[in-house]
Amino acid sequence: VQLQASGGGLVQAGGSLRLSCVVSESIFAFDAMGWYRQTHGNQRELVAKLDVYGATYYSDSVKGRFTISRDTTENTMYLQMSSLKPEDTAVYYCNAESRYGPRWGQGTQVTVSS
């Protein structure tokens, strides 16, 4: 299984970005998919999650600003990020979980300037 993340970049505070994660097989093969982020020297933290039934979870720090979604016909997961803040700066990773364990994408850098 391969996960290919893209869409990161440099944006000013208050701006928006949309991350994409293309999966090499059906999204329905996974119990859940999500986005994590990591800054230098810190642990990877969960940002948003979407389970196979469509239920979502958001960390408190992004709730109301980020939206996780999926396109099952394209086997793609998205993270729409709005009202971005400098503290959102991180490498963002997409993740897929199944009974065989977690799978990770390669990460995409998001930098928010003040």
C-alpha positions as YAML, in Angstrom:
chain: A
units: angstrom
residues:
- id: 1
  name: VAL
  ca: [0.00, 0.00, 0.00]
- id: 2
  name: GLN
  ca: [1.27, 3.44, -0.90]
- id: 3
  name: LEU
  ca: [0.04, 6.79, 0.32]
- id: 4
  name: GLN
  ca: [1.11, 9.87, -1.62]
- id: 5
  name: ALA
  ca: [0.60, 13.18, 0.16]
- id: 6
  name: SER
  ca: [0.75, 16.54, -1.59]
- id: 7
  name: GLY
  ca: [-0.52, 20.09, -1.37]
- id: 8
  name: GLY
  ca: [1.76, 21.62, 1.21]
- id: 9
  name: GLY
  ca: [3.43, 24.96, 0.75]
- id: 10
  name: LEU
  ca: [4.01, 28.43, 2.11]
- id: 11
  name: VAL
  ca: [0.99, 30.53, 3.00]
- id: 12
  name: GLN
  ca: [0.35, 33.67, 5.01]
- id: 13
  name: ALA
  ca: [-1.53, 33.54, 8.26]
- id: 14
  name: GLY
  ca: [-5.26, 33.52, 7.60]
- id: 15
  name: GLY
  ca: [-4.81, 31.74, 4.30]
- id: 16
  name: SER
  ca: [-5.89, 28.30, 3.15]
- id: 17
  name: LEU
  ca: [-4.36, 25.14, 1.77]
- id: 18
  name: ARG
  ca: [-5.76, 21.78, 0.74]
- id: 19
  name: LEU
  ca: [-3.74, 18.65, 1.30]
- id: 20
  name: SER
  ca: [-4.38, 15.50, -0.70]
- id: 21
  name: CYS
  ca: [-3.47, 11.89, 0.01]
- id: 22
  name: VAL
  ca: [-3.84, 9.41, -2.82]
- id: 23
  name: VAL
  ca: [-4.02, 5.78, -1.74]
- id: 24
  name: SER
  ca: [-2.95, 2.92, -3.98]
- id: 25
  name: GLU
  ca: [-5.97, 0.80, -3.09]
- id: 26
  name: SER
  ca: [-9.58, 1.24, -2.04]
- id: 27
  name: ILE
  ca: [-10.12, 3.54, 0.91]
- id: 28
  name: PHE
  ca: [-12.67, 1.03, 2.20]
- id: 29
  name: ALA
  ca: [-9.80, -1.38, 2.89]
- id: 30
  name: PHE
  ca: [-8.95, 0.74, 5.92]
- id: 31
  name: ASP
  ca: [-10.70, 1.13, 9.26]
- id: 32
  name: ALA
  ca: [-9.73, 4.78, 9.43]
- id: 33
  name: MET
  ca: [-7.62, 7.38, 7.72]
- id: 34
  name: GLY
  ca: [-6.20, 10.56, 9.12]
- id: 35
  name: TRP
  ca: [-3.79, 13.44, 9.02]
- id: 36
  name: TYR
  ca: [-1.00, 13.90, 11.52]
- id: 37
  name: ARG
  ca: [1.57, 16.63, 11.84]
- id: 38
  name: GLN
  ca: [5.01, 16.88, 13.33]
- id: 39
  name: THR
  ca: [7.36, 19.70, 14.15]
- id: 40
  name: HIS
  ca: [11.05, 19.35, 14.80]
- id: 41
  name: GLY
  ca: [11.77, 17.66, 18.10]
- id: 42
  name: ASN
  ca: [8.15, 16.86, 18.83]
- id: 43
  name: GLN
  ca: [6.00, 13.78, 18.52]
- id: 44
  name: ARG
  ca: [3.65, 13.32, 15.64]
- id: 45
  name: GLU
  ca: [0.18, 14.47, 16.64]
- id: 46
  name: LEU
  ca: [-3.22, 13.58, 15.29]
- id: 47
  name: VAL
  ca: [-4.91, 16.46, 13.50]
- id: 48
  name: ALA
  ca: [-8.02, 14.88, 11.98]
- id: 49
  name: LYS
  ca: [-9.40, 11.42, 11.43]
- id: 50
  name: LEU
  ca: [-12.11, 9.86, 9.29]
- id: 51
  name: ASP
  ca: [-13.36, 6.35, 9.86]
- id: 52
  name: VAL
  ca: [-14.78, 3.93, 7.33]
- id: 53
  name: TYR
  ca: [-18.35, 5.01, 8.25]
- id: 54
  name: GLY
  ca: [-17.56, 8.66, 7.67]
- id: 55
  name: ALA
  ca: [-17.34, 9.75, 11.29]
- id: 56
  name: THR
  ca: [-14.78, 12.49, 11.88]
- id: 57
  name: TYR
  ca: [-12.54, 13.59, 14.70]
- id: 58
  name: TYR
  ca: [-10.57, 16.83, 15.01]
- id: 59
  name: SER
  ca: [-8.02, 17.96, 17.52]
- id: 60
  name: ASP
  ca: [-9.10, 20.97, 19.52]
- id: 61
  name: SER
  ca: [-6.40, 23.09, 17.92]
- id: 62
  name: VAL
  ca: [-7.89, 22.75, 14.43]
- id: 63
  name: LYS
  ca: [-11.58, 22.25, 15.12]
- id: 64
  name: GLY
  ca: [-13.66, 24.68, 13.10]
- id: 65
  name: ARG
  ca: [-10.76, 25.53, 10.78]
- id: 66
  name: PHE
  ca: [-9.82, 22.21, 9.15]
- id: 67
  name: THR
  ca: [-12.07, 19.76, 7.32]
- id: 68
  name: ILE
  ca: [-11.19, 16.18, 6.51]
- id: 69
  name: SER
  ca: [-12.95, 14.48, 3.61]
- id: 70
  name: ARG
  ca: [-12.53, 11.72, 1.09]
- id: 71
  name: ASP
  ca: [-13.35, 10.86, -2.49]
- id: 72
  name: THR
  ca: [-13.95, 7.14, -2.59]
- id: 73
  name: THR
  ca: [-14.00, 7.05, -6.38]
- id: 74
  name: GLU
  ca: [-10.51, 8.55, -6.50]
- id: 75
  name: ASN
  ca: [-9.20, 6.79, -3.37]
- id: 76
  name: THR
  ca: [-8.13, 10.17, -2.11]
- id: 77
  name: MET
  ca: [-8.34, 11.82, 1.26]
- id: 78
  name: TYR
  ca: [-8.23, 15.58, 1.73]
- id: 79
  name: LEU
  ca: [-7.54, 18.06, 4.47]
- id: 80
  name: GLN
  ca: [-8.94, 21.51, 3.79]
- id: 81
  name: MET
  ca: [-7.12, 23.95, 6.05]
- id: 82
  name: SER
  ca: [-8.48, 27.45, 6.53]
- id: 83
  name: SER
  ca: [-7.66, 30.37, 8.80]
- id: 84
  name: LEU
  ca: [-4.15, 29.02, 9.05]
- id: 85
  name: LYS
  ca: [-1.95, 30.13, 11.92]
- id: 86
  name: PRO
  ca: [1.84, 30.13, 12.27]
- id: 87
  name: GLU
  ca: [1.47, 27.36, 14.86]
- id: 88
  name: ASP
  ca: [0.03, 25.13, 12.13]
- id: 89
  name: THR
  ca: [3.48, 25.04, 10.56]
- id: 90
  name: ALA
  ca: [4.60, 21.41, 10.44]
- id: 91
  name: VAL
  ca: [5.17, 18.42, 8.23]
- id: 92
  name: TYR
  ca: [1.80, 16.82, 7.60]
- id: 93
  name: TYR
  ca: [1.50, 13.07, 7.15]
- id: 94
  name: CYS
  ca: [-1.43, 11.04, 5.93]
- id: 95
  name: ASN
  ca: [-2.14, 7.77, 7.66]
- id: 96
  name: ALA
  ca: [-4.27, 4.73, 6.98]
- id: 97
  name: GLU
  ca: [-5.09, 2.10, 9.59]
- id: 98
  name: SER
  ca: [-6.14, -1.49, 9.04]
- id: 99
  name: ARG
  ca: [-5.86, -4.79, 10.88]
- id: 100
  name: TYR
  ca: [-2.43, -5.12, 9.28]
- id: 101
  name: GLY
  ca: [-1.17, -1.99, 10.99]
- id: 102
  name: PRO
  ca: [-0.67, 1.67, 10.09]
- id: 103
  name: ARG
  ca: [0.54, 2.97, 6.75]
- id: 104
  name: TRP
  ca: [2.13, 6.39, 6.30]
- id: 105
  name: GLY
  ca: [2.60, 8.79, 3.46]
- id: 106
  name: GLN
  ca: [5.86, 10.63, 2.96]
- id: 107
  name: GLY
  ca: [4.84, 13.95, 4.50]
- id: 108
  name: THR
  ca: [4.25, 17.37, 3.03]
- id: 109
  name: GLN
  ca: [5.56, 20.61, 4.53]
- id: 110
  name: VAL
  ca: [3.12, 23.34, 5.50]
- id: 111
  name: THR
  ca: [4.61, 26.69, 6.48]
- id: 112
  name: VAL
  ca: [2.44, 29.54, 7.69]
- id: 113
  name: SER
  ca: [4.08, 32.94, 7.88]
- id: 114
  name: SER
  ca: [2.94, 35.62, 10.27]
...
